[in-house]
Amino acid sequence: MHESVISDYSQRHLIIPLDDGLRSAGVDSAGFTRAAREGVTRNGHVYALPFDNWAPLWHINLALFRSAGQVRDGQPVLPRSPQELLRQAAQFSRIAGKPYLIQSMVNEPYAYARNLFTFLMQQNSDFFSDPRHIKLQTPEARSVLQLFKQIYDEGLTTKNQDYTAATGAFLNGQGGVYLVGTWLIGTYEQESKRPGSPLSGGYAVVPYPQLYPGRDVTYADGHSWVVPNAKRSRPKLGAIFRVLRFLRDNDFEWSRTGHLPAYQAVIDGPRWRALPHRDEIAKLADTAEPLPPGVQRQFLIQQIISQEMESAITGQKSIDIALADAEHRVNDILFNLL
């Protein structure tokens, strides 16, 4: 189960707290990373065994960055403010002759919202202080939409691509930075080793840069294992928790996917650190953050916000109207929850 939907199930008692069962199986929640612990804890109880955390990342074509003079000591030069992002993107597009960003912008139900969440968190915006009410008509939200609209208007991003097209565009060297999650690290790393590949000149991947001075943070979700609420014999329940312990013990194997391990011991261990690009994303164990616990219907909320952001970025609505509509639509759903 995605950690973002645990609140929907736990508040309806459709899944059970796992504290006692995990403890009896020798699984201590103190071993979870901070990001994983926040993802599975509701009202002081652990409702799932965390399996990973994932977050949107910056996947970078180093050869194109190098051609634009944006590599220093072998590392990509990253922006530290919205203004720097716009300057660097304009320089990149002018010299490399390609868009700075690659984005999935067509039939994309979630990416816009996840960008917004990240940059609102970086501004310390308390946009979900009440889990039944979102606040989006704020200077912080306007700043984020204005940034992405300017990127769009100035041709600094790809346009009219769905997820499949955008994923292929980065493979084919059609832009500098692809905004997508942890799950593609292995694919792109393998492609960077293939002679003649557009990524053979170098591939890097990093968490979202901190563009706002509030704090270094990235919106994140995760996968987890839950136990449905049902009557079970003691032996069956014991078997369930032995399986969960097995999954905990083998979390490193799953982390080969690119997803962030849910256990600090795995992140600190030499096997995981030896995998490509893991040092660069390890800080997500501390800087990755979900929406506040208690927020329900998160996938639907992301769809609504993404629809309205797209309408603003592409000029179908003004930014203020899009934010007002997103806020109203989300709050209408949350108000009518049973």
N, C-alpha and C positions, 0 to 999 in steps of 0.2 A: 504494500500500500504506500502511495506517496504520503510523506509526512504532512503535506499541506491539507490533506483531507481527513486526517485523524480526528480533528475536532467534530466533523460532521457525524462520525460514527461513535465517538466516545460520549458525546452529549446525548445520544439516543440509546446508550447502553448496548450497542451492537457489537462492541469489542470489550474485552476485559482488561483491567489493569494487570500488569505482569510483575509487579515488584516482588511479591513473595515467591512466585515460581522461578524467576530469574535468580533470586538469591539462593534458593534451594539447589539450583543447578550450578552454582558457583559463578554466576555472571554478575559482576558488580558494575552498576551504572556509573560509578566514579571513573571507570576506565573509558567511558564514552568521550569523544571530543566535545568541546563546548557546543559546536554547531549541531552535532548529533543529539546531544542531551536536550537542547532547546527544541529540536524537531519532534521528539517523541514524548515529551513531558506535558501533561495537562493537569492543572489543579494539584500539582505536587505528586502526581503518580505517573509512572512510566507505562505507556499504553502500547509500546511496540519495541521490538528489538531493532535498533538501527542497523542498516546494512551499508549505507554510504551516504554521502552528501554530493550533490551536483550543483553547479552554478554556471551561469553564462561566463565565457572567457573571451579574451582577445587572442585569436589565432593569427599569427603574423607571418607574412612572406618576407623573410629577411633580405632576399636578393633585391626585391623592389624597394624595401626600406633603404638598403645600401645605395641603390641608384639615386635615391632622393636625398642622400646625405643625412639619413636619420638612423644611423647605427653608430654607436660609440663603444669602443672596447668590446666589440663583438655582440653588444646587446642593443635591442631597439630603444630608441629615444622615445619616451612616452610623455604625453601631455600631462600637465599638473593643474590645469584649469580649463573651463570651456573655451576661453579665448585662445589658449595655447593649442587646444585641439583644432580649432578652426584654422589657425595659422599653419599648423603642421599639415593638416589635411589639404589646404590650398597649395602649399609648397609641394607636397607629394604628388598631387594630381597634375600640377603644372610640369614637373620634371619627369615623373614616371609615365605620364600620359594615361593614367588609369584612375578610377575612383579610389579614394583612401579606404572607404568602408565597403564591405560586402554585407548586405542584409537580406534576409528573407522578409519580403514586404507584401506578398500576395497570399491570401488565405492563411495568414499567420495569426493564430488566435492568442498567442502568449508572449512573444518576444518583446513587443512594444511595452507591455505592462512590466515585464521583468526589468527592462532598462529603467523605466520610471521608478520602480521600487528601489533599485540600487541607488539612483542619484538623489531620491528623496531621503533615503537613509543617510547618505553622505552629507546631507545638509541638516541632519538632526531634525528633520520634519516629523512631527508626531501625528502623522496622517491617519493612524488607526489607534488613537488613544482609547477609543471605545470600539470593541470588536463588532458592534452592531451599527457602526456609523463611520464612514470614510470622509475625510476632508481633502478635496482636490482643488478647490478654488483658492489657491494660495500662491504667493510669489515664488515659492520653491518649485511647485509643479509647473508654473508658467515658464520658469527658467529652463527646465528640462525640455519642454515641448518647443520652445523657441530655438534651443540649440539644435534639436533634430530637424526642425523645419528649415533652418538655415543650411544645414548640411544637405538636405534634400534640394532646396531651391538653388544652391550653388553647384549642384552636380557633383558633390563630393562622395556620393554613395551610388551603388548600383540601384536600379529601379526595376519594378515589374518582374521580380523573381520570387518564385515560391521556394520552399525549403530545399527541394531537390536541385533546382537550378542554382541556388546560392551555394549549396554544398559543392556542386560541381565547379562553380565559378572559381572558388578558392583553389581547388585542385588544379585548375587550368591557368592560374596566375592572372586572373582578371581584376584583382584588387589587392590592397595591402593588408587589411584587417578584416577577418570574418568574425562577426559577433554570434557565437554559438557555444554550446555547452561542453562539458568535460568528456562526453562520450566519443568525440571525434579525435582525441589526442592520438590514439594508437593508429588510426587510419592515416592521419596526416604525417605522423612520424615515419611510418612505413613508406609513404609516398616520397618523403624527402630523401630516402636512401636509394631511390630508383634513378639510375643515370638518365639524364635528359628530361626529368620531370620538372615542371615549373617551380616545384618546391625544392629541387636539388641544390639550389643556391643557399638554402638555409630556411629552417622552420623554427619558430619560437611560439610559445604560448604562455600567457600571463593572466592573472586576475584583472578585472577592470581597474584601470588606473583611478586614483583618487583625484577627481576633478574639483571637488568642493572642500573647503577647509574644516568641515565639521568632524569627520572621522573616516578612517579607511574601512569600508564595509562593502560587501557584495550580497545582493539578495540570493538566497539559496533555498533549495528544497532537498529532498532525499528519498531514498527507498527504504522500506522497513518491513518487518514481519509482525503481523498482528494475529491475535487469537480470537475468533468469533465467539460470541456469548452463547454457550450451549451447555447442556448437562453432559458431563463426561465422567467416566470412572477414574479413580485415582491412578491406575496404571497408564491409562491413555494420556492423562494430563502430564504424568511424569515423562512419558515418551516425547510429548510435544516439547517440553523444556530441554530434554536431552538433544533434540534436533536443533533447537535454538542455540544451545551452547556450541554444537558442532559448527553452525554458521558463524558464530562469533569467533571460534578458534581458527576458521579458515577465511577470515575477512580479507587477508592479503590477496588470496587468489582472485577474489572478485574485484579487488582494486586494480587489477591489471587492465580493466576496461578503460581506465582514465578517471572514473569516479573517485571521489575522495574517501579514504577509509573512515569508518565511523569510530575507530578506536585509536587513542593517542599512542599506544604502544606500537601499532603498525606504522603510523606516520613517523615515529622516532626511530624505527628499526632500519637496519642497513639494507634489507632486501627491497623495501619500498623506495627508499631514497636512491637506490641504484637504478630504478626505472627512469626512462627519459622524461625530463621536464618536471619531475616531482618536486624538486627543490623549489621551483618557481611557483608552484601552486600550493605548497604546504601551508602557507600562512592562512589559507582559507579555513583551516581548522579553528582559527580564532576569529577571522574577519567575516566569514560567511554567516548570514543571519536570515532566518525565516520571517514571515509576517508574525505578528503577535499571536500567542496561543489564544484560542477561542474564536478566531476569525473563521467563519464557515463559508462554504461555497467558493473556495478560492479559485478553482479553475474557471468557474463561470465569471467571477469578478475579473480575472485576467482577460477573458474574452471580451467583456464589455469595455474595459479600459483600452485594450488594444484596438478595438473597432473605432473608438472615439479618437484615440491618438492618431491613427491612420488618417482619419478624416481631417484632422487639423494639419498634420505634416504635409499631406498632399493638396491642401488648400480647399477642400470641400466645405470646411467649416472654419470659423475663426477659432483661435486657441481658447479664448474665454468661453465661447459657446460649447466647444467640445469638452472642456473640463467640467462645466456646469452640467452637461448632459450625462457625462460619465458618473459624476457624483450622485446625481438624482437616480440614475438607473441602478447603481450599486446599492444605494441606501434603500430604494424601494424593495429590492430583493431581501436585504437583511432585515428590514422592518417586518416583512411578512413571513419570516421564518416561524415555524411552529415551535 
